[in-house]
Amino acid sequence: VQLVESGGGLVQAGGSLRLSCAASGSTFSIKAMGWYRQAPGKQREMVAVITSGSGSTNYADSVKGRFTVSRDNAKNTMYLLMNSLKPEDTAVYYCCAELPLARLYWGNGTLVTVSS
């Protein structure tokens, strides 16, 4: 499975961005996909996850009510709509796909910078 993120950039606090993650390869095997982020000097953390079957979602407390994860199965693409962005949302955002046997695949990341 190959994952390519896009949509990052520089935005002012309070603004919005939409990230995309395009998956290719053995996409039929994907059980769930998620967005993770890593800020400078910090550990990578889960932002949002969406399952392939039911489409159920889970969010980090820090982004609940502001971020929305969605998917377009026909396009094999996952999205992250980020509203009301804060400077603390500044990080490299990574797309992750989970396959059976707990195999994880990662994209190269896209940088989101929120200025105050």
C-alpha positions in Angstrom: 0.0 0.0 0.0 1.3 3.5 -0.9 0.0 6.6 0.7 0.5 10.2 -0.5 -0.6 13.1 1.6 -1.4 16.6 0.2 -3.0 19.8 1.3 -0.7 21.1 4.0 0.5 24.7 4.1 0.6 27.9 6.1 -2.6 29.2 7.6 -3.5 31.8 10.1 -5.1 30.9 13.4 -8.8 30.4 13.1 -8.4 29.3 9.5 -9.1 26.0 7.8 -7.3 23.4 5.7 -8.2 20.1 4.1 -5.7 17.4 3.9 -6.0 14.5 1.5 -4.4 11.0 1.6 -4.5 9.0 -1.6 -4.0 5.3 -1.3 -2.9 2.9 -4.0 -1.9 -0.7 -4.2 -3.7 -3.4 -2.1 -6.3 -0.9 -0.9 -8.9 -3.7 -0.5 -6.9 -5.0 2.5 -7.1 -1.7 4.4 -9.0 -2.1 7.7 -8.7 1.4 8.9 -7.0 4.7 8.0 -5.9 7.5 10.2 -4.2 10.8 10.5 -1.4 11.3 13.0 0.8 14.3 13.6 4.2 15.1 15.0 5.2 18.5 16.3 8.8 19.5 16.7 10.3 17.8 19.8 7.1 15.8 20.5 6.0 12.2 19.9 3.7 11.3 17.1 0.1 11.3 18.2 -3.2 10.1 16.8 -5.4 12.8 15.4 -8.3 10.9 13.8 -9.1 7.4 12.6 -11.8 6.0 10.3 -12.6 2.4 9.7 -13.1 0.9 6.3 -16.2 -1.2 7.1 -18.6 0.9 9.1 -16.8 4.2 8.7 -16.8 4.7 12.4 -14.5 7.5 13.6 -12.4 8.4 16.6 -10.7 11.7 17.4 -8.1 13.0 19.8 -9.7 15.1 22.5 -7.7 18.1 21.3 -9.3 18.2 17.9 -12.9 17.0 18.6 -15.4 19.5 17.3 -12.8 21.1 15.0 -11.5 18.3 12.7 -13.5 15.9 10.6 -12.1 12.8 9.0 -13.9 11.3 6.0 -13.2 9.0 3.1 -14.2 8.5 -0.5 -13.9 4.8 -1.2 -14.3 5.2 -5.0 -11.2 7.4 -5.0 -9.3 5.5 -2.3 -8.8 8.8 -0.6 -9.1 9.9 3.0 -9.6 13.5 4.0 -9.1 15.6 7.1 -11.0 18.9 7.3 -9.4 21.1 9.9 -11.3 24.1 11.1 -10.6 26.7 13.8 -6.9 25.9 13.5 -4.7 26.8 16.4 -0.9 27.4 16.6 -0.6 24.2 18.6 -2.0 22.3 15.6 1.3 23.0 13.8 2.9 19.7 12.9 3.8 17.3 10.2 0.6 15.3 9.5 1.0 11.7 8.4 -1.5 9.3 6.8 -1.5 5.8 8.1 -3.2 2.6 6.8 -3.8 -0.5 8.9 -3.9 -3.9 7.2 -4.5 -7.3 8.7 -1.9 -8.7 11.2 -1.4 -5.2 12.5 0.7 -4.1 9.5 0.9 -0.3 9.3 1.8 1.8 6.3 2.7 5.4 6.4 2.9 8.3 4.0 5.7 10.8 4.0 3.8 13.5 5.7 2.6 17.0 4.9 3.5 20.1 7.0 0.8 22.2 8.5 1.9 25.5 10.0 -0.6 27.7 11.9 0.5 31.2 12.6 -0.8 33.3 15.5 
